[in-house]
């Protein structure tokens, strides 16, 4: 019997909070490092300099995380802004403040 693999939905932004990127991953720390270091130079996050983690949510099953990512991507920008501002009103970089110490 295998354990179900969990996942994360996350939102990255740029320095000026003008661009938002919604993603899903099973390894949040590694994925954020890839974004921050522009591991994929032609990616959306590299082009728009989305290196700041402003929101994340964990799920017990990757399928649930994928469903939430699709829901967020299908929603309005204002819904994403409200989500960030409710949980992270100062738009702190959560990677620097929380995640990197996992």
Buried (B, 14 or more C-beta within 10 A) or exposed (E): EEEEEEBBBBBBBBEEEEBBBBBBBEEBBEBBBBBBEBEEEEBEBBEBBBBBBBBBBEBEEBEBBBBBBEEBEEEEEEEBBEBBEEEBEEBEBBBEEEBEEE
